């Protein structure tokens, strides 16, 4: 099944004369000199492929929301259309070797310091058009191939971290993304390491023009390539590749996708999406009132707050298979989330765990089993885009520092104590086993001298649809409701990605 999109991308051998480039406030516009469309890159070369993601400084008009610094509907459409162009015309339908994007917390924009989620979202659809084989078992090699690919957006080992970001608990050199400020020259270290390893393949990077242009120029200088690296921003449709053959004589290859995306939110094929009723667990809700059953309202509890908590989209095609990303079935859910939740909730903001955090997954053939945990953030990103909502990341604590059956007091305190979320309504995307222990940490905080009479139910491993609602009233009394859901039937979602 596939998405029917009204956009038809026409790719000819020559760029249409007189095409006017879209450029941001940091760029320029003009006419493109007709050039032949390059052939796909050779799989026998080391190919460094740079996809320029939009930000407030460099974008096509209408690609970035000026208030939230996130993609707009148009920007999302462009990223979805760029994916098949990149796969077919740049990689020649070959599989990527690695996919890396900007670490979002290294690039904070607007006076509200919103993280740059445009860079990972720009390359997400492309990542899902690739495949990776991992073990479906936690121990032993039981291979299974998924329609997904890891997205590297974590910090370099030992890197200087942005203020307020928790130190990673797990080192993962293979998870490194790009740093907007290139602290410690980490970006050049990453790319020169690829060049020195000299393993042919397709190494794809997504970052804003400021980061991309500097990185290409520095690599050109460090390696003595003597290439003519572009110094001016030409628009969001351009892809640059430094292709290094076995002879060692590199070339710069420039691709122009000539995309003209729609300005409306993507329309999904309705027959691929089946609604489903909500199934309430036991208990279906819990109320905690100060002074009742021994409950004491915590001193720093928030007031007038509602948090809707959802799980990331589908991610495990077989057994324990896990690459930190979701799979193609999950892309259907993520893109349909604005439609599924319309009329059910009205959050003022969207939150998720920082995708730069690292989780243990399952092994690939090389034995790597740690991945950037991008899937919660990318699950809820389309909802933020469609509803033009501020998007923030919880990055001050490490998700896996507290695991079941341990109570997740750090997450509970972050969302429900200290007043930061008082008088707010937010949608939060999280990891399913950590949602109950976060809610239970909150419930338990009302019973400092004893055990809470009732705790939240477990979240079933096959359940991607539930939505829990946690409400604190004007006095700090708590209600946790477990009856709501997104209403998207997981078992009918196509295993292959929506097509654009």
C-alpha positions in Angstrom: 0.0 0.0 0.0 1.2 3.5 -0.6 0.4 7.1 0.0 -1.3 9.0 -2.9 0.4 12.3 -3.1 -0.7 15.1 -5.4 2.9 16.0 -6.0 4.6 14.6 -9.1 8.3 15.1 -9.2 9.6 15.4 -12.7 13.2 14.6 -13.1 14.7 15.4 -16.5 18.2 15.3 -17.8 18.5 19.0 -17.7 17.3 21.5 -15.0 14.5 23.7 -16.4 15.9 27.1 -17.6 14.9 30.0 -15.5 14.0 28.0 -12.4 14.1 30.3 -9.4 15.9 29.0 -6.4 14.2 29.2 -3.0 16.5 30.7 -0.5 16.4 31.7 3.2 17.5 34.9 4.7 21.1 33.6 4.7 21.0 32.7 1.1 20.5 34.1 -2.4 18.2 33.5 -5.3 19.0 33.4 -9.0 18.9 31.2 -12.1 20.4 27.8 -12.4 22.8 27.0 -15.2 21.5 23.9 -17.0 23.6 20.8 -16.1 23.1 17.2 -16.8 21.7 15.1 -13.9 24.6 13.2 -12.4 24.6 9.4 -12.5 24.1 7.7 -9.1 27.2 7.4 -7.0 29.4 4.3 -7.3 29.0 1.7 -4.5 32.7 1.1 -4.9 33.6 4.6 -3.6 33.6 6.1 -0.2 30.6 8.5 -0.6 30.1 11.3 1.9 26.6 12.6 1.2 25.3 15.9 2.6 21.6 16.7 2.8 21.0 20.3 4.0 18.3 20.5 6.5 16.4 23.8 7.0 16.7 26.1 10.0 15.7 29.7 10.7 18.7 31.1 8.9 18.8 29.0 5.8 15.6 27.6 4.4 13.1 27.9 1.5 10.4 30.3 2.5 7.7 28.3 4.3 9.8 25.3 5.2 10.3 26.3 8.8 7.9 27.6 11.4 9.3 30.9 12.6 7.8 30.5 16.0 8.8 27.0 16.8 11.9 26.6 14.6 10.4 23.2 13.5 9.4 22.1 10.1 6.1 23.2 8.6 3.7 21.0 6.6 5.7 22.2 3.5 9.0 21.3 5.1 7.7 17.9 6.1 6.5 17.3 2.5 9.9 18.2 1.2 11.6 15.7 3.5 9.2 13.0 2.4 9.8 13.7 -1.3 13.5 14.0 -0.9 13.8 10.4 0.5 13.0 8.5 -2.7 15.1 11.0 -4.8 18.0 10.4 -2.5 17.6 6.6 -2.5 17.1 6.2 -6.3 19.1 9.1 -7.9 21.9 9.5 -5.4 22.4 6.0 -4.0 21.2 4.2 -7.1 18.7 2.1 -5.0 21.6 0.8 -2.8 21.4 0.6 1.0 23.0 3.3 3.1 26.1 2.5 5.1 25.3 5.0 7.9 22.8 7.8 8.4 23.7 10.6 10.8 22.0 13.9 11.6 22.5 17.0 13.7 22.3 16.4 17.5 19.2 18.5 18.2 20.3 20.1 21.5 23.4 21.5 19.9 21.3 23.9 17.9 18.8 25.9 20.0 16.7 28.4 18.2 14.3 31.3 19.0 14.2 33.0 22.3 12.6 29.9 23.8 15.6 27.7 22.8 13.8 25.1 20.9 16.0 22.2 19.8 16.6 21.5 16.1 14.4 18.5 15.3 14.2 19.5 11.6 17.5 17.8 10.9 16.6 14.3 12.0 13.1 14.6 10.6 14.6 15.7 7.2 16.4 12.4 6.9 14.0 10.0 8.7 11.9 9.0 5.7 15.1 8.2 3.8 16.4 6.1 6.7 13.3 4.0 6.7 13.6 3.3 3.0 16.8 1.3 3.9 17.0 -2.1 5.6 19.1 -3.5 8.3 19.6 -7.0 9.6 19.8 -7.4 13.4 19.4 -10.3 15.8 15.8 -10.7 17.0 17.1 -12.3 20.1 18.8 -10.6 23.1 21.4 -13.4 23.2 22.7 -15.3 20.2 22.5 -14.4 16.5 19.0 -14.9 15.2 19.0 -12.6 12.1 15.9 -10.7 11.0 15.7 -7.8 8.5 13.6 -4.7 9.2 12.5 -1.8 7.0 14.4 0.7 9.1 17.8 2.1 9.7 19.6 3.5 12.7 19.8 7.3 12.8 22.9 8.5 14.6 22.2 11.7 16.6 24.3 11.2 19.7 27.3 13.0 21.1 30.9 12.0 20.4 32.4 10.0 23.3 33.9 12.5 25.8 32.3 15.5 24.0 31.6 18.8 25.6 27.9 18.8 26.2 25.4 21.6 26.0 24.3 23.2 29.3 21.8 21.0 31.1 22.3 17.9 29.1 22.9 14.7 31.1 26.2 12.8 30.6 25.5 9.7 28.6 25.5 6.5 30.6 26.6 4.3 27.7 29.4 5.2 25.3 28.5 4.6 21.6 31.1 5.8 19.2 29.1 4.5 16.3 26.1 6.6 17.3 27.8 10.0 16.8 25.8 12.7 15.0 26.9 16.2 14.0 27.4 19.1 16.5 26.1 22.4 15.2 29.0 24.2 16.9 31.5 21.5 16.1 32.9 21.5 19.6 36.3 19.9 19.7 36.3 19.5 15.9 34.1 16.4 16.6 32.5 16.6 13.1 35.8 16.5 11.3 37.0 13.7 13.5 33.9 11.7 12.6 34.2 12.2 8.9 38.0 11.8 8.6 37.6 8.5 10.5 35.3 7.3 7.8 37.8 8.4 5.1 40.7 6.7 6.9 38.7 3.5 7.4 38.3 3.5 3.6 35.2 1.2 3.6 33.2 1.8 0.4 29.6 2.8 0.9 27.1 5.6 1.3 27.6 7.8 4.4 24.6 10.2 4.7 24.6 13.3 6.8 21.7 15.8 7.6 22.5 19.1 9.1 21.8 22.8 8.5 23.8 24.8 6.0 26.0 26.4 8.6 27.2 23.0 9.8 27.3 21.3 6.4 29.2 24.0 4.6 31.8 24.3 7.3 32.3 20.5 7.5 32.7 20.1 3.7 35.2 23.0 3.6 37.2 21.7 6.5 37.3 18.1 5.1 38.4 19.5 1.7 41.3 21.4 3.5 42.3 18.6 5.9 42.4 16.0 3.2 44.0 18.3 0.5 41.2 17.4 -2.0 41.3 20.8 -3.8 37.6 20.6 -4.6 35.5 23.6 -5.3 33.2 23.5 -2.3 30.1 25.8 -2.6 30.3 28.8 -0.3 26.7 30.1 -0.8 23.4 28.5 0.1 21.5 27.5 -3.0 18.3 26.1 -1.5 16.9 23.0 0.2 16.8 20.8 -2.9 20.5 20.5 -3.3 22.5 17.4 -2.2 26.3 17.4 -2.1 28.5 14.3 -2.3 32.2 14.0 -1.9 32.9 10.7 -3.7 36.3 9.1 -3.1 37.2 6.3 -5.5 39.9 3.6 -4.7 42.3 5.8 -6.7 42.0 8.4 -4.1 41.1 11.2 -6.5 37.8 12.6 -5.1 35.1 14.5 -6.9 32.3 16.8 -5.7 28.9 15.7 -7.1 25.9 18.0 -6.8 22.4 16.8 -7.2 19.3 19.0 -7.5 16.0 17.3 -6.7 13.9 20.2 -8.1 11.2 19.5 -5.5 8.2 21.7 -5.2 6.3 20.4 -2.2 2.7 21.0 -1.2 2.0 23.4 1.6 -0.5 21.1 3.2 -0.1 18.2 5.6 0.6 14.9 3.8 -2.5 12.8 2.9 -2.2 9.1 3.8 -3.9 6.3 1.9 -7.0 5.7 4.1 -7.3 2.0 3.4 -3.9 1.5 5.0 -5.2 2.8 8.3 -7.8 1.0 10.3 -9.3 2.5 13.4 -9.6 0.4 16.6 -11.5 0.9 19.8 -9.7 1.6 23.1 -9.1 -1.3 25.5 -9.0 -0.3 29.1 -6.6 -2.1 31.4 -7.2 -2.9 35.1 -7.3 -0.6 36.9 -8.7 1.8 34.3 -8.0 4.9 36.4 -6.5 5.9 39.8 -7.4 8.9 41.9 -5.2 10.2 44.7 -6.7 13.0 46.9 -4.9 14.7 49.7 -6.1 13.6 53.1 -7.8 10.4 51.8 -6.4 6.9 52.4 -3.3 8.4 53.9 -2.4 10.5 50.9 -0.4 13.7 51.4 0.0 16.2 48.6 3.7 16.6 47.9 5.1 20.1 48.8 6.4 20.9 45.2 3.7 19.1 43.2 2.5 21.0 40.1 -1.1 22.2 39.8 -3.5 22.6 36.9 -1.5 20.2 34.7 -2.5 17.6 32.2 0.1 15.3 30.5 -0.9 12.8 27.8 1.7 10.0 27.6 2.0 7.8 24.5 4.5 5.2 23.4 6.7 5.5 20.4 5.5 3.9 17.1 6.0 0.3 16.0 9.7 -0.7 16.3 10.1 -4.5 16.7 9.2 -6.4 13.6 10.4 -9.7 15.1 11.2 -10.7 18.7 13.5 -8.2 20.4 14.8 -6.6 17.2 15.8 -3.0 18.0 17.9 -0.4 16.2 16.7 2.6 18.2 14.5 3.8 15.4 11.0 2.7 14.5 10.2 0.6 11.4 8.1 1.4 8.3 4.8 0.4 10.1 5.7 3.0 12.7 6.0 5.7 10.0 2.4 5.2 9.1 1.4 5.7 12.8 3.7 8.7 13.2 2.3 10.5 10.1 -1.3 9.6 11.0 -1.0 10.8 14.6 -2.3 14.3 13.9 -5.4 12.8 12.3 -5.9 10.1 15.0 -5.7 12.5 17.9 -7.7 15.3 16.3 -10.6 16.2 18.7 -9.3 14.0 21.4 -6.6 16.2 23.0 -5.5 19.8 22.8 -2.0 20.1 24.1 -0.1 23.4 24.3 3.3 21.7 23.7 5.0 18.5 22.7 7.8 16.7 24.6 9.9 13.5 24.2 13.1 12.0 25.5 16.2 13.5 23.9 17.0 11.3 20.8 20.7 11.7 21.5 20.3 9.4 24.4 21.7 5.9 23.9 19.9 2.6 24.5 20.9 -1.1 24.3 19.2 -2.8 21.3 20.1 -6.0 19.5 23.2 -6.8 17.6 24.0 -6.2 14.0 26.4 -8.5 12.2 29.4 -6.5 13.5 28.3 -7.0 17.1 27.1 -3.4 17.6 24.1 -3.2 19.9 23.8 0.4 21.1 21.8 2.9 19.2 20.6 6.5 19.3 17.1 6.4 20.8 15.3 8.5 18.2 11.9 6.7 17.9 9.9 8.5 20.6 10.9 12.0 19.4 10.2 11.1 15.7 6.9 9.5 16.6 5.5 12.7 17.9 7.3 15.1 15.6 4.6 15.0 12.9 2.0 15.9 15.5 4.0 19.0 16.6 4.5 20.0 12.9 0.8 19.6 12.0 -0.4 21.5 15.0 2.3 24.1 15.0 3.2 23.4 18.6 6.4 24.1 20.5 8.6 20.9 20.7 11.0 20.3 23.6 13.3 17.5 24.6 13.8 16.0 28.1 17.6 15.9 28.2 18.6 16.7 31.8 18.4 13.0 33.0 19.1 9.7 31.3 16.1 7.6 30.6 17.8 4.3 31.4 19.2 5.5 34.7 16.1 4.1 36.3 14.5 1.0 34.9 11.7 -1.4 35.9 10.9 -2.3 38.6 12.7 0.8 40.0 10.5 3.9 40.1 11.4 6.6 37.6 11.6 9.4 40.1 13.7 11.6 37.8 11.1 11.5 35.0 8.3 12.0 37.5 10.0 15.0 39.2 10.8 16.5 35.8 7.2 16.5 34.6 5.2 16.8 37.8 7.2 18.7 40.3 8.8 22.1 40.6 6.1 24.2 38.8 7.6 24.1 35.3 4.5 22.3 33.9 1.9 23.9 36.1 -1.0 25.4 34.1 0.1 23.5 31.1 -1.2 20.6 28.9 1.4 18.6 27.0 1.7 15.5 24.8 4.7 13.3 25.8 6.2 10.5 23.7 8.1 8.0 25.9 9.3 4.4 26.2 6.5 2.0 27.1 8.1 0.3 30.1 9.1 3.6 31.6 5.6 5.1 31.4 4.2 3.0 34.3 7.2 3.5 36.5 7.0 7.3 35.9 3.4 7.4 36.8 4.0 5.0 39.8 6.8 7.3 41.1 4.3 10.1 41.0 1.6 8.1 42.8 4.0 6.9 45.4 5.2 10.4 46.2 1.8 11.0 47.8 2.4 8.2 50.3 5.8 9.0 52.0 5.0 6.9 55.0 3.6 3.8 53.3 2.7 2.0 50.1 0.3 3.4 47.6 -3.0 1.4 47.8 -3.1 1.2 44.0 -0.5 1.5 41.2 -0.6 1.9 37.4 -0.9 -1.3 35.3 1.9 -2.6 33.2 2.0 -1.5 29.6 1.7 -4.5 27.3 4.6 -5.1 24.9 2.4 -5.3 21.9 0.5 -2.1 22.7 1.5 0.9 20.6 -1.9 2.6 20.8 -2.7 3.5 24.4 -2.6 7.0 25.7 -2.5 7.7 29.4 -3.7 10.9 30.9 -2.2 12.3 34.1 -4.0 15.3 35.6 -3.1 17.4 38.6 -5.9 19.8 39.7 -5.7 23.2 41.3 -4.8 21.6 44.7 -2.4 19.0 43.4 -4.8 16.1 43.6 -4.0 13.4 41.1 -6.0 11.5 38.5 -4.4 9.0 36.2 -6.7 7.7 33.4 -5.7 4.7 31.3 -8.8 4.4 29.0 -7.8 6.6 26.1 -6.0 5.6 22.9 -4.8 6.8 19.5 -7.2 4.5 17.8 -4.8 3.2 15.1 -4.9 -0.6 14.6 -1.3 -1.8 14.8 -1.7 -5.2 13.2 -3.0 -3.7 9.9 -0.2 -1.1 9.4 1.7 -2.0 6.2 5.2 -3.4 6.8 6.6 -1.2 4.0 6.9 2.6 4.2 4.3 5.0 2.8 5.4 6.2 -0.7 5.5 9.8 -1.8 
